[in-house]
Amino acid sequence: MPQLLSWLNVMAGLILFFAMSGISEWVIFSSPQAKVFPFFIAILLLLNAAYLAVVKGEWARR
């Protein structure tokens, strides 16, 4: 279960970063001020995914 949650966090974080970049034609976050909150959420999701991968992976090995 921690691996699934970790992968979902990674995917959600990457989708947020993709939506904030200028690559896509999505106009979800039109101003730079509107991009601040999703940026922090994406960082938290990716850090949570790394935490789950490292900590829960260590417990599974024991």
C-alpha positions in Angstrom: 0.0 0.0 0.0 2.8 2.5 0.7 4.2 1.9 -2.8 0.8 2.7 -4.3 0.4 5.8 -2.3 4.0 6.9 -3.2 3.3 6.4 -6.9 0.0 8.3 -6.7 1.8 11.2 -5.0 4.5 11.2 -7.7 2.0 11.2 -10.5 -0.1 14.0 -8.8 3.0 16.1 -8.2 4.2 15.7 -11.8 0.8 16.5 -13.2 0.8 19.7 -11.2 4.2 20.7 -12.4 3.2 19.9 -16.0 0.1 22.0 -15.6 2.1 24.9 -14.3 4.7 24.8 -17.0 4.2 26.4 -20.3 4.4 23.1 -22.2 0.7 22.4 -22.1 -2.1 24.5 -23.4 -4.0 24.2 -20.1 -5.0 27.5 -18.7 -5.5 26.4 -15.1 -3.1 28.7 -13.5 -3.1 31.9 -15.5 -1.0 34.2 -13.3 2.3 33.7 -11.5 0.6 34.3 -8.2 -1.9 31.5 -8.9 1.0 29.1 -9.4 2.5 29.5 -5.9 0.0 27.3 -4.0 0.1 24.4 -6.5 3.9 24.6 -6.6 4.1 24.0 -2.8 1.5 21.2 -3.0 3.5 19.5 -5.8 6.7 19.8 -3.7 4.9 18.3 -0.7 3.5 15.5 -2.8 7.0 14.6 -4.2 8.6 14.8 -0.7 5.9 12.6 0.7 6.5 10.1 -2.0 10.2 10.1 -1.3 9.5 9.7 2.4 7.1 6.8 1.8 9.6 5.1 -0.5 12.5 5.3 1.9 10.9 4.9 5.3 8.3 2.3 4.4 10.7 0.5 2.2 13.1 0.1 5.2 10.4 -1.3 7.4 9.5 -3.9 4.7 13.1 -5.1 4.5 13.3 -5.8 8.2 
